[in-house]
Amino acid sequence: MADNNMIIEKWSTLKEVQEYLGVGRETILQWIAKRNMPAYKVGRLWKFKLSEVDDWIRSGGAAEEEKIEKADE
């Protein structure tokens, strides 16, 4: 039997994450592809747990990496 006190975090859409972080769709898609942003493909849709996104950002996942990006050009 499940613990009724356990709060289950809902899945967020790409659009909700865009609004939450204040960044564009392409930025998020690049972060997923190049910076291991925590995201899950459900059919054709991307889904996110905001707690995982917060942890990823706090660990420096979204930090600017200009030197690396310029080296790839």
Summary of the structure (lengths in Angstrom):
residues: 73
radius of gyration: 14.6
end to end distance: 54.2
largest distance: 54.2
contacts: 148
relative contact order: 0.17
helix: 48%
strand: 12%
